[in-house]
């Protein structure tokens, strides 16, 4: 019986820690995921650049992320076209470089 009580107490402490450990800002998970994916491709010597220029076609990296996003449920897709996705990727990469 003591084990159950100890387990219950530990579980309640974990729940409190999770609930009070802070919050995630909108887009934070996407930015982290983009930076991690970009780092993997960069280390492998694969193209991972992006451009904000609307006159150029999307980079291979932007096209890859766009295709991966196509596997998400429609309601989970935040970027409806390659242009908005390219801008979000550019911002994610730039935000990281400004933090260093």
C-alpha positions, 0 to 999 in steps of 0.5 A: 500500500505504501508503494501505491501512495508513493507512486500517487504522490510522485505522479501528482508532483509530475503533473504539477511540474508539467502544468507549471513548467512554462508555455510554448509560443506559437510556431516554436515547434515548427522553428525548432523542427526546421532548424533540426532538419536543416542541420541534418541536411547541412551535415549530409552536404545536401542543399538546405538554403532558402530565399525570400525572393518571390521571383525565384522558384522554391529551393529544394529544402522548401520543396522538401518541407512542403512535401512533408507538410503535405502528410499532415492533416489539413487543419495542422498545415500552417503554410498553404503555399510555397511562398509563405512556407519559404518566408517561415523557414527563412524566419526560423533560420534567421531567428536561430542565427540572431540568438547565437 
